[in-house]
Amino acid sequence: MRQLLHNCRVFDGECVHDDLAVLVSDGKVLELVAAGQKATAAVSVDLSGNLLAPGLIDLQINGGGGVLFNDAPSVDTLVTIAAAHRPFGTTAFLATLISDDDTVMERGIAAVKAAISQGLPGVLGIHLEGPYLNPQRKGVHDAAKIRGFDEQMVELLSSLHHGSTLLTVAPEKLPVRAITTLTERGVVVFGGHSAATYAQTRAALDAGLRGFTHLFNAMEPLQSREPGMVGAALEDANSYIGIIADGYHVHPATFSVAIAAKAAGKSILISDAMPSVGASEKSFWLNGERIEAGNGRCTTADGRLAGSDIGMIEAVRNASRFANIDSFEALRMGSAYVANALGVDDRLGYIRPGYRANFIELDESFAVVSSWIDGERQVHR
């Protein structure tokens, strides 16, 4: 069934157009047509002058709708998480498993594989955040689940053949050649939860490390005589930095400095969202600890951060404000640049002919009015 989305401004991922309509067919963008031009469409959708933009892509969703992926790595859990995040503009995401046993990783990968096979809206792949991390920089990860890298795990880690796999590692905790091997097998490798020096991080980048998970958090800071992982991440022109724009994980001023320092197009937004997003219950359990969510953040009883309580559209609005960048650049940080980082920019992150029809409709305050995933619309307000 064809749909013609019209009477809107179209942000195609690069530029804003006031004179275009979007023709959708079979879940993909068929054509961008001049406003007022006749196009054969079974359904005409009037967007009342709102903005149509590429759907947001989140590389780090731990949970939502009251469920945590680690607790129940199943298709049903993914259904709940996807539904919870869609009203916040997320039309594609990586379900994230924090450090856990091999059996849980196997179940998580199997669940994502099944969800993709079934065409579950929004599921793009899996993010394995650990368990090959540095215990000194574990954050709220369970130290008992963190372990050394086993080369026999390469087969499992690269087994999601029809979806994207992102693996966060501490580069100092595995052989450099393992990063190359994983990259050659199609795994996108990021650095994080690490005490790596600048030299160790540079060696990992040379071996294929593609980016960094939640910059500044759980990694060695930038210092005058030892730039550490943060320094290497900001200096490198080719890698990507994932950053949490909740105002708590990274101070707004630090956020602004990082975006200004990093090469253009290489900063991406992540939510690091927990079960509280899209849920009425704002507390949950993580590794036996009670976590309380409120005002956009999640904390343990002793005040340690334990993920965020924001959706991606909130990250977009915050990024624009924190870094004093225009809203369209912030949208790119949540869509086009994320697609580039993951290597799916040939089908996601832009509104172009042949691309998947994943969009969001935004009002003048940048609130999500409706969303499309593969051409299927859902109205949120």
Contacts in CASP RR format, 6 or more apart in sequence:
PFRMAT RR
TARGET T0000
AUTHOR 0000-0000-0000
METHOD contacts of the structure
MODEL  1
MRQLLHNCRVFDGECVHDDLAVLVSDGKVLELVAAGQKATAAVSVDLSGN
LLAPGLIDLQINGGGGVLFNDAPSVDTLVTIAAAHRPFGTTAFLATLISD
DDTVMERGIAAVKAAISQGLPGVLGIHLEGPYLNPQRKGVHDAAKIRGFD
EQMVELLSSLHHGSTLLTVAPEKLPVRAITTLTERGVVVFGGHSAATYAQ
TRAALDAGLRGFTHLFNAMEPLQSREPGMVGAALEDANSYIGIIADGYHV
HPATFSVAIAAKAAGKSILISDAMPSVGASEKSFWLNGERIEAGNGRCTT
ADGRLAGSDIGMIEAVRNASRFANIDSFEALRMGSAYVANALGVDDRLGY
IRPGYRANFIELDESFAVVSSWIDGERQVHR
1 25 0 8 1.000
1 42 0 8 1.000
1 43 0 8 1.000
2 23 0 8 1.000
2 24 0 8 1.000
2 25 0 8 1.000
2 30 0 8 1.000
2 39 0 8 1.000
2 40 0 8 1.000
2 41 0 8 1.000
2 42 0 8 1.000
2 43 0 8 1.000
3 23 0 8 1.000
3 24 0 8 1.000
3 25 0 8 1.000
3 41 0 8 1.000
3 42 0 8 1.000
3 43 0 8 1.000
3 44 0 8 1.000
3 45 0 8 1.000
3 375 0 8 1.000
3 377 0 8 1.000
4 21 0 8 1.000
4 22 0 8 1.000
4 23 0 8 1.000
4 24 0 8 1.000
4 33 0 8 1.000
4 39 0 8 1.000
4 41 0 8 1.000
4 43 0 8 1.000
4 44 0 8 1.000
4 45 0 8 1.000
5 21 0 8 1.000
5 22 0 8 1.000
5 23 0 8 1.000
5 24 0 8 1.000
5 45 0 8 1.000
5 47 0 8 1.000
5 52 0 8 1.000
5 359 0 8 1.000
6 21 0 8 1.000
6 22 0 8 1.000
6 35 0 8 1.000
6 36 0 8 1.000
6 44 0 8 1.000
6 45 0 8 1.000
6 46 0 8 1.000
6 47 0 8 1.000
7 21 0 8 1.000
7 35 0 8 1.000
7 46 0 8 1.000
7 47 0 8 1.000
7 48 0 8 1.000
7 49 0 8 1.000
8 21 0 8 1.000
8 47 0 8 1.000
8 48 0 8 1.000
8 49 0 8 1.000
8 50 0 8 1.000
8 51 0 8 1.000
8 52 0 8 1.000
8 361 0 8 1.000
9 16 0 8 1.000
9 17 0 8 1.000
9 18 0 8 1.000
9 49 0 8 1.000
9 50 0 8 1.000
9 51 0 8 1.000
9 52 0 8 1.000
10 16 0 8 1.000
10 17 0 8 1.000
10 20 0 8 1.000
10 21 0 8 1.000
10 22 0 8 1.000
10 32 0 8 1.000
10 51 0 8 1.000
10 52 0 8 1.000
10 351 0 8 1.000
11 17 0 8 1.000
11 51 0 8 1.000
11 52 0 8 1.000
11 53 0 8 1.000
11 54 0 8 1.000
11 328 0 8 1.000
11 331 0 8 1.000
11 351 0 8 1.000
12 32 0 8 1.000
12 54 0 8 1.000
12 350 0 8 1.000
12 351 0 8 1.000
12 352 0 8 1.000
13 53 0 8 1.000
13 54 0 8 1.000
13 328 0 8 1.000
13 331 0 8 1.000
13 332 0 8 1.000
13 335 0 8 1.000
13 336 0 8 1.000
13 349 0 8 1.000
13 350 0 8 1.000
13 351 0 8 1.000
14 336 0 8 1.000
14 350 0 8 1.000
16 51 0 8 1.000
16 328 0 8 1.000
17 32 0 8 1.000
18 35 0 8 1.000
19 34 0 8 1.000
19 35 0 8 1.000
20 32 0 8 1.000
20 33 0 8 1.000
20 34 0 8 1.000
20 35 0 8 1.000
21 32 0 8 1.000
21 33 0 8 1.000
21 34 0 8 1.000
21 35 0 8 1.000
21 36 0 8 1.000
21 37 0 8 1.000
21 39 0 8 1.000
22 29 0 8 1.000
22 31 0 8 1.000
22 32 0 8 1.000
22 33 0 8 1.000
22 52 0 8 1.000
22 351 0 8 1.000
22 359 0 8 1.000
23 29 0 8 1.000
23 30 0 8 1.000
23 31 0 8 1.000
23 32 0 8 1.000
23 33 0 8 1.000
23 39 0 8 1.000
23 41 0 8 1.000
24 30 0 8 1.000
24 357 0 8 1.000
24 372 0 8 1.000
24 375 0 8 1.000
27 356 0 8 1.000
27 357 0 8 1.000
27 374 0 8 1.000
27 375 0 8 1.000
27 376 0 8 1.000
28 354 0 8 1.000
28 355 0 8 1.000
28 356 0 8 1.000
28 357 0 8 1.000
28 374 0 8 1.000
28 375 0 8 1.000
29 351 0 8 1.000
29 352 0 8 1.000
29 353 0 8 1.000
29 354 0 8 1.000
29 355 0 8 1.000
29 356 0 8 1.000
29 357 0 8 1.000
30 353 0 8 1.000
30 354 0 8 1.000
31 39 0 8 1.000
31 353 0 8 1.000
32 351 0 8 1.000
32 352 0 8 1.000
32 353 0 8 1.000
33 39 0 8 1.000
45 377 0 8 1.000
47 361 0 8 1.000
50 361 0 8 1.000
50 362 0 8 1.000
50 363 0 8 1.000
50 364 0 8 1.000
50 369 0 8 1.000
51 361 0 8 1.000
51 362 0 8 1.000
51 363 0 8 1.000
52 351 0 8 1.000
52 359 0 8 1.000
52 360 0 8 1.000
52 361 0 8 1.000
52 362 0 8 1.000
53 331 0 8 1.000
53 335 0 8 1.000
53 351 0 8 1.000
53 359 0 8 1.000
53 360 0 8 1.000
53 362 0 8 1.000
54 331 0 8 1.000
54 335 0 8 1.000
54 336 0 8 1.000
54 348 0 8 1.000
54 349 0 8 1.000
54 350 0 8 1.000
54 351 0 8 1.000
54 358 0 8 1.000
54 359 0 8 1.000
54 360 0 8 1.000
55 89 0 8 1.000
55 90 0 8 1.000
55 91 0 8 1.000
55 92 0 8 1.000
55 335 0 8 1.000
55 349 0 8 1.000
55 358 0 8 1.000
55 359 0 8 1.000
55 360 0 8 1.000
55 371 0 8 1.000
56 88 0 8 1.000
56 89 0 8 1.000
56 90 0 8 1.000
56 91 0 8 1.000
56 92 0 8 1.000
56 312 0 8 1.000
56 313 0 8 1.000
56 316 0 8 1.000
56 331 0 8 1.000
56 334 0 8 1.000
56 335 0 8 1.000
56 338 0 8 1.000
56 360 0 8 1.000
57 90 0 8 1.000
57 91 0 8 1.000
57 92 0 8 1.000
57 93 0 8 1.000
57 124 0 8 1.000
57 334 0 8 1.000
57 335 0 8 1.000
57 338 0 8 1.000
57 339 0 8 1.000
57 342 0 8 1.000
57 348 0 8 1.000
57 349 0 8 1.000
58 85 0 8 1.000
58 90 0 8 1.000
58 92 0 8 1.000
58 93 0 8 1.000
58 94 0 8 1.000
58 270 0 8 1.000
58 271 0 8 1.000
58 273 0 8 1.000
58 311 0 8 1.000
58 312 0 8 1.000
58 334 0 8 1.000
58 338 0 8 1.000
59 93 0 8 1.000
59 94 0 8 1.000
59 96 0 8 1.000
59 127 0 8 1.000
59 166 0 8 1.000
59 242 0 8 1.000
59 268 0 8 1.000
59 270 0 8 1.000
59 338 0 8 1.000
59 341 0 8 1.000
59 342 0 8 1.000
60 94 0 8 1.000
60 96 0 8 1.000
60 127 0 8 1.000
60 129 0 8 1.000
60 213 0 8 1.000
60 214 0 8 1.000
60 270 0 8 1.000
60 271 0 8 1.000
60 272 0 8 1.000
60 273 0 8 1.000
61 69 0 8 1.000
61 81 0 8 1.000
61 85 0 8 1.000
61 90 0 8 1.000
61 93 0 8 1.000
61 94 0 8 1.000
61 95 0 8 1.000
61 96 0 8 1.000
61 271 0 8 1.000
61 273 0 8 1.000
62 68 0 8 1.000
62 69 0 8 1.000
62 70 0 8 1.000
62 96 0 8 1.000
62 98 0 8 1.000
62 272 0 8 1.000
62 273 0 8 1.000
62 274 0 8 1.000
62 275 0 8 1.000
62 307 0 8 1.000
63 69 0 8 1.000
63 81 0 8 1.000
63 84 0 8 1.000
63 95 0 8 1.000
63 96 0 8 1.000
63 273 0 8 1.000
63 274 0 8 1.000
63 275 0 8 1.000
63 277 0 8 1.000
64 80 0 8 1.000
64 81 0 8 1.000
64 84 0 8 1.000
64 85 0 8 1.000
64 273 0 8 1.000
64 274 0 8 1.000
64 275 0 8 1.000
64 276 0 8 1.000
64 277 0 8 1.000
64 278 0 8 1.000
64 279 0 8 1.000
65 80 0 8 1.000
65 81 0 8 1.000
65 83 0 8 1.000
65 84 0 8 1.000
65 275 0 8 1.000
65 276 0 8 1.000
65 277 0 8 1.000
65 278 0 8 1.000
65 279 0 8 1.000
66 80 0 8 1.000
66 84 0 8 1.000
66 275 0 8 1.000
66 276 0 8 1.000
66 278 0 8 1.000
66 279 0 8 1.000
66 281 0 8 1.000
66 284 0 8 1.000
67 77 0 8 1.000
67 80 0 8 1.000
67 81 0 8 1.000
67 275 0 8 1.000
68 274 0 8 1.000
68 275 0 8 1.000
68 284 0 8 1.000
68 286 0 8 1.000
69 77 0 8 1.000
69 78 0 8 1.000
69 81 0 8 1.000
69 95 0 8 1.000
69 96 0 8 1.000
69 97 0 8 1.000
69 108 0 8 1.000
70 97 0 8 1.000
70 98 0 8 1.000
70 100 0 8 1.000
70 104 0 8 1.000
71 77 0 8 1.000
73 95 0 8 1.000
73 97 0 8 1.000
73 104 0 8 1.000
73 107 0 8 1.000
73 108 0 8 1.000
73 110 0 8 1.000
73 111 0 8 1.000
74 107 0 8 1.000
74 111 0 8 1.000
75 111 0 8 1.000
75 114 0 8 1.000
75 115 0 8 1.000
75 118 0 8 1.000
75 120 0 8 1.000
77 111 0 8 1.000
78 95 0 8 1.000
78 111 0 8 1.000
78 112 0 8 1.000
78 115 0 8 1.000
78 120 0 8 1.000
78 123 0 8 1.000
79 115 0 8 1.000
79 120 0 8 1.000
81 93 0 8 1.000
81 95 0 8 1.000
82 93 0 8 1.000
82 120 0 8 1.000
82 121 0 8 1.000
82 122 0 8 1.000
82 123 0 8 1.000
84 277 0 8 1.000
84 278 0 8 1.000
84 279 0 8 1.000
85 93 0 8 1.000
85 271 0 8 1.000
85 273 0 8 1.000
85 277 0 8 1.000
85 278 0 8 1.000
85 311 0 8 1.000
85 312 0 8 1.000
86 121 0 8 1.000
86 122 0 8 1.000
86 371 0 8 1.000
86 373 0 8 1.000
86 378 0 8 1.000
86 380 0 8 1.000
87 278 0 8 1.000
87 368 0 8 1.000
87 371 0 8 1.000
87 380 0 8 1.000
88 277 0 8 1.000
88 278 0 8 1.000
88 310 0 8 1.000
88 311 0 8 1.000
88 312 0 8 1.000
88 313 0 8 1.000
88 314 0 8 1.000
88 368 0 8 1.000
89 311 0 8 1.000
89 312 0 8 1.000
89 313 0 8 1.000
89 360 0 8 1.000
89 368 0 8 1.000
89 371 0 8 1.000
90 122 0 8 1.000
90 271 0 8 1.000
90 311 0 8 1.000
90 312 0 8 1.000
91 121 0 8 1.000
91 122 0 8 1.000
91 358 0 8 1.000
91 359 0 8 1.000
91 360 0 8 1.000
91 371 0 8 1.000
91 372 0 8 1.000
91 373 0 8 1.000
92 122 0 8 1.000
92 123 0 8 1.000
92 124 0 8 1.000
92 348 0 8 1.000
92 358 0 8 1.000
92 373 0 8 1.000
93 122 0 8 1.000
93 123 0 8 1.000
93 124 0 8 1.000
93 125 0 8 1.000
94 124 0 8 1.000
94 125 0 8 1.000
94 126 0 8 1.000
94 127 0 8 1.000
94 164 0 8 1.000
94 166 0 8 1.000
94 342 0 8 1.000
95 108 0 8 1.000
95 111 0 8 1.000
95 112 0 8 1.000
95 123 0 8 1.000
95 125 0 8 1.000
95 126 0 8 1.000
95 127 0 8 1.000
96 126 0 8 1.000
96 127 0 8 1.000
96 128 0 8 1.000
96 129 0 8 1.000
97 104 0 8 1.000
97 105 0 8 1.000
97 108 0 8 1.000
97 126 0 8 1.000
97 127 0 8 1.000
97 128 0 8 1.000
97 129 0 8 1.000
97 130 0 8 1.000
98 129 0 8 1.000
98 130 0 8 1.000
98 140 0 8 1.000
98 141 0 8 1.000
99 129 0 8 1.000
99 130 0 8 1.000
99 131 0 8 1.000
99 133 0 8 1.000
99 138 0 8 1.000
99 141 0 8 1.000
99 142 0 8 1.000
99 145 0 8 1.000
99 146 0 8 1.000
100 131 0 8 1.000
100 142 0 8 1.000
100 145 0 8 1.000
101 145 0 8 1.000
102 153 0 8 1.000
102 156 0 8 1.000
105 128 0 8 1.000
105 131 0 8 1.000
105 156 0 8 1.000
106 156 0 8 1.000
108 126 0 8 1.000
109 126 0 8 1.000
109 156 0 8 1.000
109 159 0 8 1.000
109 160 0 8 1.000
109 165 0 8 1.000
112 123 0 8 1.000
112 125 0 8 1.000
112 126 0 8 1.000
112 160 0 8 1.000
112 163 0 8 1.000
113 159 0 8 1.000
113 160 0 8 1.000
113 162 0 8 1.000
113 163 0 8 1.000
115 123 0 8 1.000
116 123 0 8 1.000
116 125 0 8 1.000
116 162 0 8 1.000
116 163 0 8 1.000
117 162 0 8 1.000
121 373 0 8 1.000
121 374 0 8 1.000
121 376 0 8 1.000
122 373 0 8 1.000
124 163 0 8 1.000
124 164 0 8 1.000
124 342 0 8 1.000
124 344 0 8 1.000
124 348 0 8 1.000
125 160 0 8 1.000
125 163 0 8 1.000
125 164 0 8 1.000
125 165 0 8 1.000
126 160 0 8 1.000
126 164 0 8 1.000
126 165 0 8 1.000
126 166 0 8 1.000
127 165 0 8 1.000
127 166 0 8 1.000
127 167 0 8 1.000
127 168 0 8 1.000
128 157 0 8 1.000
128 165 0 8 1.000
128 166 0 8 1.000
128 167 0 8 1.000
128 168 0 8 1.000
129 141 0 8 1.000
129 168 0 8 1.000
129 193 0 8 1.000
129 213 0 8 1.000
130 141 0 8 1.000
130 146 0 8 1.000
130 167 0 8 1.000
130 168 0 8 1.000
130 169 0 8 1.000
130 193 0 8 1.000
131 141 0 8 1.000
131 145 0 8 1.000
131 146 0 8 1.000
131 147 0 8 1.000
131 148 0 8 1.000
132 146 0 8 1.000
132 147 0 8 1.000
132 148 0 8 1.000
132 149 0 8 1.000
132 167 0 8 1.000
132 169 0 8 1.000
132 170 0 8 1.000
132 173 0 8 1.000
132 174 0 8 1.000
133 141 0 8 1.000
133 146 0 8 1.000
133 168 0 8 1.000
133 169 0 8 1.000
133 170 0 8 1.000
133 173 0 8 1.000
133 192 0 8 1.000
133 193 0 8 1.000
133 194 0 8 1.000
134 146 0 8 1.000
134 170 0 8 1.000
134 172 0 8 1.000
134 173 0 8 1.000
134 193 0 8 1.000
134 194 0 8 1.000
134 195 0 8 1.000
134 196 0 8 1.000
135 143 0 8 1.000
135 146 0 8 1.000
136 195 0 8 1.000
137 170 0 8 1.000
137 192 0 8 1.000
137 193 0 8 1.000
137 194 0 8 1.000
137 195 0 8 1.000
137 218 0 8 1.000
137 219 0 8 1.000
137 220 0 8 1.000
138 146 0 8 1.000
138 193 0 8 1.000
138 218 0 8 1.000
139 193 0 8 1.000
139 218 0 8 1.000
139 304 0 8 1.000
140 286 0 8 1.000
140 287 0 8 1.000
140 289 0 8 1.000
140 300 0 8 1.000
140 304 0 8 1.000
140 305 0 8 1.000
140 306 0 8 1.000
140 307 0 8 1.000
141 193 0 8 1.000
141 287 0 8 1.000
142 287 0 8 1.000
148 173 0 8 1.000
148 174 0 8 1.000
149 169 0 8 1.000
149 173 0 8 1.000
149 174 0 8 1.000
149 175 0 8 1.000
149 178 0 8 1.000
151 178 0 8 1.000
151 181 0 8 1.000
154 178 0 8 1.000
154 181 0 8 1.000
154 182 0 8 1.000
154 185 0 8 1.000
157 165 0 8 1.000
157 167 0 8 1.000
157 182 0 8 1.000
157 185 0 8 1.000
157 187 0 8 1.000
158 165 0 8 1.000
158 182 0 8 1.000
158 185 0 8 1.000
158 186 0 8 1.000
158 187 0 8 1.000
164 188 0 8 1.000
164 342 0 8 1.000
164 343 0 8 1.000
164 344 0 8 1.000
165 186 0 8 1.000
165 187 0 8 1.000
165 188 0 8 1.000
166 187 0 8 1.000
166 188 0 8 1.000
166 189 0 8 1.000
166 190 0 8 1.000
166 342 0 8 1.000
167 182 0 8 1.000
167 187 0 8 1.000
167 188 0 8 1.000
167 189 0 8 1.000
167 190 0 8 1.000
168 189 0 8 1.000
168 190 0 8 1.000
168 191 0 8 1.000
168 192 0 8 1.000
168 193 0 8 1.000
168 213 0 8 1.000
169 179 0 8 1.000
169 189 0 8 1.000
169 190 0 8 1.000
169 191 0 8 1.000
169 192 0 8 1.000
169 194 0 8 1.000
170 191 0 8 1.000
170 192 0 8 1.000
170 193 0 8 1.000
170 194 0 8 1.000
170 195 0 8 1.000
170 196 0 8 1.000
171 179 0 8 1.000
171 191 0 8 1.000
171 194 0 8 1.000
171 196 0 8 1.000
171 200 0 8 1.000
171 201 0 8 1.000
171 203 0 8 1.000
171 204 0 8 1.000
171 209 0 8 1.000
172 194 0 8 1.000
172 195 0 8 1.000
172 196 0 8 1.000
172 197 0 8 1.000
172 200 0 8 1.000
173 194 0 8 1.000
176 203 0 8 1.000
176 204 0 8 1.000
176 207 0 8 1.000
177 207 0 8 1.000
179 189 0 8 1.000
179 204 0 8 1.000
179 207 0 8 1.000
179 208 0 8 1.000
179 209 0 8 1.000
180 207 0 8 1.000
180 208 0 8 1.000
182 189 0 8 1.000
183 189 0 8 1.000
183 207 0 8 1.000
183 208 0 8 1.000
183 210 0 8 1.000
188 210 0 8 1.000
188 341 0 8 1.000
188 342 0 8 1.000
188 343 0 8 1.000
189 208 0 8 1.000
189 209 0 8 1.000
189 210 0 8 1.000
189 211 0 8 1.000
190 209 0 8 1.000
190 210 0 8 1.000
190 211 0 8 1.000
190 212 0 8 1.000
190 213 0 8 1.000
190 240 0 8 1.000
190 242 0 8 1.000
191 201 0 8 1.000
191 204 0 8 1.000
191 209 0 8 1.000
191 211 0 8 1.000
191 212 0 8 1.000
191 213 0 8 1.000
191 219 0 8 1.000
191 229 0 8 1.000
192 212 0 8 1.000
192 213 0 8 1.000
192 214 0 8 1.000
192 218 0 8 1.000
192 219 0 8 1.000
192 229 0 8 1.000
193 213 0 8 1.000
193 218 0 8 1.000
193 219 0 8 1.000
194 201 0 8 1.000
194 218 0 8 1.000
194 219 0 8 1.000
194 220 0 8 1.000
194 229 0 8 1.000
195 219 0 8 1.000
195 220 0 8 1.000
196 204 0 8 1.000
196 219 0 8 1.000
196 220 0 8 1.000
196 228 0 8 1.000
196 229 0 8 1.000
197 220 0 8 1.000
197 226 0 8 1.000
197 228 0 8 1.000
198 226 0 8 1.000
198 227 0 8 1.000
198 228 0 8 1.000
198 229 0 8 1.000
198 231 0 8 1.000
198 232 0 8 1.000
201 209 0 8 1.000
201 228 0 8 1.000
201 229 0 8 1.000
201 231 0 8 1.000
201 232 0 8 1.000
201 233 0 8 1.000
202 232 0 8 1.000
202 236 0 8 1.000
205 232 0 8 1.000
205 236 0 8 1.000
205 238 0 8 1.000
205 239 0 8 1.000
209 239 0 8 1.000
210 239 0 8 1.000
210 240 0 8 1.000
210 341 0 8 1.000
211 233 0 8 1.000
211 239 0 8 1.000
211 240 0 8 1.000
211 241 0 8 1.000
211 242 0 8 1.000
211 341 0 8 1.000
212 219 0 8 1.000
212 229 0 8 1.000
212 233 0 8 1.000
212 239 0 8 1.000
212 240 0 8 1.000
212 241 0 8 1.000
212 242 0 8 1.000
213 242 0 8 1.000
213 270 0 8 1.000
214 242 0 8 1.000
214 243 0 8 1.000
214 244 0 8 1.000
214 249 0 8 1.000
214 270 0 8 1.000
214 272 0 8 1.000
215 230 0 8 1.000
215 233 0 8 1.000
215 241 0 8 1.000
215 242 0 8 1.000
215 243 0 8 1.000
215 250 0 8 1.000
215 258 0 8 1.000
216 230 0 8 1.000
216 243 0 8 1.000
216 249 0 8 1.000
216 250 0 8 1.000
216 254 0 8 1.000
216 258 0 8 1.000
217 244 0 8 1.000
217 249 0 8 1.000
217 250 0 8 1.000
217 305 0 8 1.000
219 228 0 8 1.000
219 229 0 8 1.000
219 230 0 8 1.000
220 226 0 8 1.000
220 228 0 8 1.000
220 229 0 8 1.000
220 230 0 8 1.000
221 228 0 8 1.000
221 230 0 8 1.000
222 228 0 8 1.000
222 230 0 8 1.000
222 231 0 8 1.000
222 234 0 8 1.000
227 235 0 8 1.000
233 239 0 8 1.000
233 241 0 8 1.000
233 262 0 8 1.000
234 241 0 8 1.000
234 258 0 8 1.000
234 261 0 8 1.000
234 262 0 8 1.000
236 263 0 8 1.000
237 263 0 8 1.000
237 266 0 8 1.000
238 263 0 8 1.000
238 266 0 8 1.000
239 266 0 8 1.000
240 266 0 8 1.000
240 267 0 8 1.000
240 268 0 8 1.000
240 337 0 8 1.000
240 340 0 8 1.000
240 341 0 8 1.000
241 258 0 8 1.000
241 262 0 8 1.000
241 266 0 8 1.000
241 267 0 8 1.000
241 268 0 8 1.000
242 267 0 8 1.000
242 268 0 8 1.000
242 269 0 8 1.000
242 270 0 8 1.000
243 250 0 8 1.000
243 255 0 8 1.000
243 258 0 8 1.000
243 259 0 8 1.000
243 267 0 8 1.000
243 268 0 8 1.000
243 269 0 8 1.000
243 270 0 8 1.000
244 250 0 8 1.000
244 269 0 8 1.000
244 270 0 8 1.000
244 271 0 8 1.000
244 272 0 8 1.000
244 307 0 8 1.000
244 308 0 8 1.000
244 315 0 8 1.000
245 255 0 8 1.000
245 269 0 8 1.000
245 310 0 8 1.000
245 314 0 8 1.000
245 315 0 8 1.000
245 316 0 8 1.000
245 318 0 8 1.000
245 319 0 8 1.000
245 322 0 8 1.000
246 272 0 8 1.000
246 296 0 8 1.000
246 297 0 8 1.000
246 308 0 8 1.000
246 309 0 8 1.000
246 310 0 8 1.000
246 314 0 8 1.000
246 315 0 8 1.000
246 318 0 8 1.000
247 255 0 8 1.000
247 318 0 8 1.000
247 322 0 8 1.000
248 296 0 8 1.000
248 297 0 8 1.000
248 305 0 8 1.000
248 308 0 8 1.000
249 272 0 8 1.000
249 297 0 8 1.000
249 305 0 8 1.000
249 307 0 8 1.000
249 308 0 8 1.000
250 258 0 8 1.000
252 318 0 8 1.000
252 321 0 8 1.000
252 322 0 8 1.000
255 319 0 8 1.000
255 322 0 8 1.000
255 323 0 8 1.000
256 322 0 8 1.000
256 323 0 8 1.000
256 324 0 8 1.000
258 267 0 8 1.000
259 267 0 8 1.000
259 319 0 8 1.000
259 323 0 8 1.000
259 325 0 8 1.000
260 323 0 8 1.000
265 332 0 8 1.000
265 333 0 8 1.000
265 337 0 8 1.000
265 340 0 8 1.000
266 337 0 8 1.000
267 333 0 8 1.000
267 337 0 8 1.000
268 333 0 8 1.000
268 334 0 8 1.000
268 337 0 8 1.000
268 338 0 8 1.000
268 341 0 8 1.000
269 312 0 8 1.000
269 315 0 8 1.000
269 316 0 8 1.000
269 319 0 8 1.000
269 330 0 8 1.000
269 333 0 8 1.000
269 334 0 8 1.000
269 338 0 8 1.000
270 315 0 8 1.000
271 277 0 8 1.000
271 308 0 8 1.000
271 310 0 8 1.000
271 311 0 8 1.000
271 312 0 8 1.000
271 315 0 8 1.000
272 307 0 8 1.000
272 308 0 8 1.000
273 307 0 8 1.000
273 308 0 8 1.000
273 309 0 8 1.000
273 310 0 8 1.000
273 311 0 8 1.000
274 284 0 8 1.000
274 286 0 8 1.000
274 291 0 8 1.000
274 293 0 8 1.000
274 298 0 8 1.000
274 306 0 8 1.000
274 307 0 8 1.000
274 308 0 8 1.000
274 309 0 8 1.000
275 284 0 8 1.000
276 282 0 8 1.000
276 283 0 8 1.000
276 284 0 8 1.000
276 293 0 8 1.000
276 294 0 8 1.000
276 298 0 8 1.000
276 309 0 8 1.000
277 308 0 8 1.000
277 309 0 8 1.000
277 310 0 8 1.000
277 311 0 8 1.000
282 292 0 8 1.000
282 293 0 8 1.000
282 294 0 8 1.000
282 309 0 8 1.000
283 290 0 8 1.000
283 291 0 8 1.000
283 292 0 8 1.000
283 293 0 8 1.000
284 290 0 8 1.000
284 291 0 8 1.000
284 293 0 8 1.000
285 291 0 8 1.000
286 306 0 8 1.000
289 300 0 8 1.000
289 301 0 8 1.000
289 306 0 8 1.000
290 300 0 8 1.000
290 301 0 8 1.000
291 298 0 8 1.000
291 299 0 8 1.000
291 300 0 8 1.000
291 306 0 8 1.000
292 298 0 8 1.000
292 299 0 8 1.000
292 301 0 8 1.000
293 299 0 8 1.000
293 309 0 8 1.000
294 309 0 8 1.000
295 309 0 8 1.000
296 308 0 8 1.000
296 309 0 8 1.000
296 310 0 8 1.000
296 314 0 8 1.000
297 305 0 8 1.000
297 307 0 8 1.000
297 308 0 8 1.000
297 309 0 8 1.000
298 305 0 8 1.000
298 306 0 8 1.000
298 307 0 8 1.000
298 308 0 8 1.000
298 309 0 8 1.000
299 305 0 8 1.000
299 306 0 8 1.000
300 306 0 8 1.000
310 318 0 8 1.000
312 334 0 8 1.000
313 360 0 8 1.000
313 362 0 8 1.000
313 366 0 8 1.000
313 367 0 8 1.000
313 368 0 8 1.000
315 334 0 8 1.000
316 327 0 8 1.000
316 330 0 8 1.000
316 331 0 8 1.000
316 333 0 8 1.000
316 334 0 8 1.000
316 366 0 8 1.000
317 327 0 8 1.000
317 330 0 8 1.000
317 366 0 8 1.000
319 325 0 8 1.000
319 330 0 8 1.000
319 333 0 8 1.000
320 326 0 8 1.000
320 327 0 8 1.000
320 329 0 8 1.000
320 330 0 8 1.000
323 330 0 8 1.000
327 366 0 8 1.000
335 348 0 8 1.000
335 349 0 8 1.000
335 350 0 8 1.000
336 345 0 8 1.000
336 349 0 8 1.000
336 350 0 8 1.000
338 349 0 8 1.000
339 345 0 8 1.000
339 348 0 8 1.000
339 349 0 8 1.000
339 350 0 8 1.000
347 354 0 8 1.000
347 355 0 8 1.000
347 356 0 8 1.000
348 355 0 8 1.000
348 356 0 8 1.000
348 358 0 8 1.000
349 355 0 8 1.000
349 358 0 8 1.000
351 359 0 8 1.000
356 374 0 8 1.000
357 372 0 8 1.000
357 373 0 8 1.000
357 374 0 8 1.000
357 375 0 8 1.000
358 372 0 8 1.000
358 373 0 8 1.000
358 374 0 8 1.000
358 375 0 8 1.000
359 371 0 8 1.000
359 372 0 8 1.000
360 368 0 8 1.000
360 370 0 8 1.000
360 371 0 8 1.000
360 372 0 8 1.000
361 368 0 8 1.000
361 369 0 8 1.000
361 370 0 8 1.000
361 371 0 8 1.000
362 368 0 8 1.000
362 369 0 8 1.000
363 369 0 8 1.000
367 381 0 8 1.000
368 380 0 8 1.000
368 381 0 8 1.000
369 379 0 8 1.000
369 380 0 8 1.000
369 381 0 8 1.000
370 377 0 8 1.000
370 378 0 8 1.000
370 379 0 8 1.000
370 380 0 8 1.000
370 381 0 8 1.000
371 377 0 8 1.000
371 378 0 8 1.000
371 380 0 8 1.000
372 378 0 8 1.000
END
